[in-house]
């Protein structure tokens, strides 16, 4: 496999995993397109929707109904009954593949995806319940490393309110886990919700999405080292 596969995983739903997956893929595509033919942007980065809820497909279809928005997002492939096979296929023709893993107490599918990935990003909301839930996901990373010892993993505080004591305390609490915490956070911003409503990424929102896109760029730089 030639692609850099990034999985977004968390046992707990509602952590913003799908929103991050779409915008990370869009950010990677925008960065790669700067040094490649812009018309190849869609083929540079692929999205695999391994979540049975199909949030990414709905998002992309919503954008596809809006004319120019149809090309705003990287191509989304549904994971179907065998998301690992879809990932393997996309990895042959894409520079990067971003995977939205399913939130489920049965981690069998997510663990198989982690065994294929170069990195896994674990979004965590700034709440004690989410902190406790992410510990199980960290344990799944540990298991996946038995097959894929080179798997890198990071925790990301998502939908943060940096001025709040809780967000600051979360970063300190997460530091006690064996997976490192990204130094950057992604804030709770209206731009992310607006992008969903318009079926695009924050990169297509112009000035409205500039700060949100800057945060996604920081995540990409820290995770990918680009």
N, C-alpha and C positions, 0 to 999 in steps of 0.2 A: 504494500500500500504506500502511495506516495504522498497522500494528503496529511496535513496537520489536523488531527481530529480533536475537537474540544467538546466535551460533554458538560451539560448543565444538569446537576442532579441534586435532589433533596427529597427525602422521604415525605416531608410535610408539604402539602399543596399550599397555594396562595402566597408563595415566597417571591413571586415576580420572575420566576424562571423563564417562562415563555417570552415575556417582554424583553428580558436580557438577551435571550437567544436571537431574536429577530434583530435587535439593534447591534449586537456584537457582530453578527453576520454582515449586516449592512456596513458597519464601520470597517470590517476587514476588507470587504469588497471595494469600498471607497479608497482605502489605503493602497491596495494592490493595483487598482486602476490607474493610480498616478504614474506607475511605471510600466503600464501595459496599454494595449489598445482599449480605449473606453468602451468599445462595442462588445468586448469580451467580459465585461464586468460580471454579468450574470453567471458565466461559466467558471469564474475564478473561485467562488465560494458557494457551497451548497448548504441547505438546511434540511435536517431530517427531523420530522415530527414523530417521535416515538411515543408521545403521550396519546393514549386512546381518545382523549377529549378532542384532539384535533385542532387546538387553538391556533397553531401556526397556519394551517391550511385555510381556516376561516379568515384570518387576518390577511393573508395573501390574496384570497379571492375577493375580499372586500376592496382591496387596493386595485385589483385587476379590473374592477368595474368603473374605475375612475380615469380612464384614458391614459394619460402620461404616467399615472401611478402604477400602471401594470408592470413597468420595468423598474420600479423603485426598490423592490426587494429581490434578494437572491432566490433562486428556484427552490421551492419547498417540495420535498418528497415525503409522502406518508410512510410511516414505518410498517404499517399493516401488521400481519401476523409474524413477520420475521424482520424486525428493524435492523438487526445485525447484518443480514444479507444486503439490505438497502444501503447501509453505511459502507460496506465493503465495495459495492458497485460504484457509489459516488466517489469513493476515495481514489478510484482509478482515473478519474477525469477532472478532479477539482483540486485546487491548491489547498483549500481549507474546507473542512466539513464541521458544521456546528450542529450538535444534537440536543434536542430538548427531551430529556429522559422522563419516563412516567413517574409520577408520585404514587408510590404503592408500598404497602407493607411487605409485599413479595418482591424482593430486590433482585430476583433472578435475571430479569431482562436488563436492568440497569447495571448489574455486575458484569454481564456479558459485554455491554457497551463499553464499560470502563476497561475491560481487558483489551479492547481495540484502540482505546484513546491514547493520545499523548498527554492530555491534561484534562482535569475535571474541576469545574468551578461550582462551588456550593454556596448559593445565595442564602443569606440568613436575615430575617427581619429583626429589628431591634426590640425583641421581647424575650423574656425568660423561657416561655414555652418553645419558641423557635430555637433557642440555644440548646435546650435539652433534646429536641428532635434531631438537630444536626449531628449530635454525637453518634446517632445510629448510622447516619450517612458516612461519617468519618470511619466507622467500623467497617462499612462496606468497601470503602477505599482500601483499607488494610487488607481485606480479603482479596480484592482484585489484584493487588500488588504481588500476591503469591504467583499469579500467572503473568502479570505485566509489571515487573519490578521497576521499570522506568516511568511509571505513571506519576505525573506531577499533579498536585492538588492544592487548591487555595480556597479559603473562606472569604466571602465578600459580604459586607454589611450593606444590605439593599434597602431602599425606601427610608433612608436615614434622615434624621433631623439633627444635624451636627451640633446645634446650639443646646440640645437637650442632654440632661445628665444621663438618661437611659442609653442613648446612642454611644456616649463616651464610655459608659460602664460596660456595654456590650463588647466593644473592642478589647477592653481589658480582660473580660471573661473568656472571649474566644481565644485569646493568646495562650490560655492554659491548655488548649487542645493540641494534638500532635500535628495538625495541618496548619500551615501558616496563614495569617490573615493579610489580605491585601492592604497596603497602606492607604489606598484610595477608597472612598465610599461612593455609592450611587444614591443621590438624594431622592426624596419623594417630590416629584415635579409634575406639574400639569402637562408638560410637553409629552411625557410618556403616554398619558391617557389620550391626549389629542392625536398622537400618531396612530394609536389603535383605531380610534374613531374614523380617521381618514385613510386607513389601510396602507400606511407608509411607515418608514422609520423616522426617528428624530432628525436624521440627516437631510430629509426632504422637507423639513418644516421651516427652513431658512432661519431668520433671526429668532423665531419662536422656540426653535430646538437647539440653539447654539450651545447653551450651557449644558444641556443634557448630552449632546453629542461630545462635548469636551470631556465629560465624565466617562462616557463609554470609551473614548480614545485613551484615557488614562488607564482603564482596566485592560484594554488591549496591549498597551505598551508594557504594563507590568507583567501580564500573563505571557505574552508572546515575545517580549524583549525586542519589540520593533519601535 
